[in-house]
Amino acid sequence: MSELHQESLRDGSRDWVLFKRLVVYLKPYQTLVLLAVFFLFCVSILSLSGPFLTKIAIDDYIAVSDLEGLNKIALIYLVVLGVAFVCQFIQTYLMQYIGQKVMYDLRTETFAHMHRMSFKFFDRNPIGKLITRVVNDVEVLNEMLTSGLILVFSDLFILVGIFSMMFYLEWRMALVVCLVFPLLYLATWAYRIRARDALRKNRAHITRLNSFLEENLSGMSTVHLFNKEKGHEDKFRNINKDKVNEDLRSVYYNAIYLPSIDIFSALGMALVIWYGGGKFVQDQIQLGVLVAFLQYLQKFFEPIRDLAEKFNIIQTAIASAERTFELLDTPEDIADSHSSQTVKKVRGEIEFSNVWFSYKKDEDVLKDISFSLLEGESLAVVGATGAGKSSLVNALCRFYEISRGDILLDGISINKINKHDLRRQISLVQQDVFLFSGSILDNIRLGNSHLEVDQIKSIARSVNLHRFVDCLPDQYEQNIRERGSLLSLGQKQLLSFARALAVNPRILVLDEATSSIDTETELQVQNGIKELIRGRTSIIIAHRLSTLKNVDKILVLKEGRMAEYGTQKELLQKKGIYWKLYNLQAVNDVKL
């Protein structure tokens, strides 16, 4: 299994550390937490009063036929039930409210943290894995806070209270009941060790399922094209089988543990009946004490019986917390330093000074690249596939850090410029255009939400987009759905031109921006591109040399190095790589 798609299945020993980190998120709501714990304590105390009131009713009133006193006890019992209902309602609502708030805070923090990550982070982590972190894992943490953690406190209150009442009523009989506890402890300890392992691995398999599902659905057209439905079904079936096996292993442990609790409960009841019944026959204890003892003992094993479910919730949450905090603890590959400069507006002068760049260590993609562009100049970058053209753009936009050398913007190293300010000066039009679900208007306004509709229409006309949009039923309010599924590739790229122009950038980068536009449309767009780059420093990456008629300089890359650099006239006179490419495309265009 690829390491990229495999979730770590390691066992962890940091449960307590993770738990303390999670509790930090409760700090903003500590007043509500204390209030919830208070009402929880009240519910626990009131739940213990039932058997004691039963004992009083039997020994003090039923035994002496005191009907008036029995009526008072019954009324008190009803009042206790009513108060317990109100307290439990308030406690439950408070904890659910706190859980939703904590989940909101944690999910927002996780989402924001991912936006600060570099492209290298997303190269290492599949999208399905990250979706699992933000959605599933945070939801599990909410379940622990609202259902697992609070119920553990409730159970502890009840268990301590039951112990206290049993020792208060008859300490010798309470000691007899304690004979069951060593067996109960051993069973719980064995269950805890095995269930935790199954739950950890189950969460890992959920991540694998999400990753595979996201990838498969995103590439569904490719799956159908190559008839890989059966093969992908088999892969999904195997991953799903691994998850089911862990689920069944957890179910197996529950199926053993839960009946064992019933056996221990029955054994405890038998000891109470044997010892307490003997004492009652000998008139050493009252009947009410024996009945109350049996009721308390039954209540004692209820939270123990629920332990399996609570343990599952808590252990699943600990595993989710481990992965969530692992994501939050991942440092930014490209972080702004405290000395980063705020740049509001630039002239657009670009200089690459002996730049080396690599995606993997010791595998350089760009090697000793040096060139400069003055304000308003345009540069065309050409070369074979894999020569490093797009890598040059990635380095300029600081999507990745360079290995050596420096890139200067208006004489300032881009490493010293705030990332937000740097990228605000650059508009990038890529070959693979990504559009968000929503209207055409929203997608054009992506980088500038203050544009008026008339301004957007003017921009759309300049890149030849308006004529197409004007024919749509809702025009600029037309919903283009997820990834712009209603548009053709050419239409998407025209929209991306308008989106780039809408932010009025000082630097414009076109990365194979006309590759998906047909020849007729390309001719119509040439004037639009000319307007697009007018007055702006521009870098244009293209296979079609016909799009490079108006550029000032041309850079030819070969295997990551500068093979040729100069004006189009100079490179044609050299009769080198560019001259060969130019003539080869000219011949092909004549044939077409």
Secondary structure, 3 states (H helix, E strand, C coil): CCCCCCCCCCCCCCHHHHHHHHHHCCHHHHHHHHHHHHHHHHHHHHHHHHHHHHHHHHHHHHCCCCHHHHHHHHHHHHHHHHHHHHHHHHHHHHHHHHHHHHHHHHHHHHHHHHHCCCHHHHHHCCHHHHHHHHHHHHHHHHHHHHHHHHHHHHHHHHHHHHHHHHHHHHHHHHHHHHHHHHHHHHHHHHHHHHHHHHHHHHHHHHHHHHHHHHHHHHCHHHHHHCCCHHHHHHHHHHHHHHHHHHHHHHHHHHHHHHHHHHHHHHHHHHHHHHHHHHHHHCCCCCHHHHHHHHHHHHHHHHHHHCHHHHHHHHHHHHHHHHHHHHHHCCCCCCCCCCCCECCCCCCCCEEEEEEEEEEECCEEEEEEEEEEECCCCEEEEEECCCCCHHHHHHHHCCCCCCCEEEEEECCEEHHHECHHHHHHCEEEECCCCCCCCCEHHHHHHHHCCCCCHHHHHHHHHHCCCHHHHCCCCCHHHCECCHHHCCCCHHHHHHHHHHHHHHCCCCEEEEECCCCCCCHHHHHHHHHHHHHHHCCCEEEEECCCHHHHCCCCEEEEEECCEEEEEECHHHHHHHCCHHHHHHHHHHHHHHHC
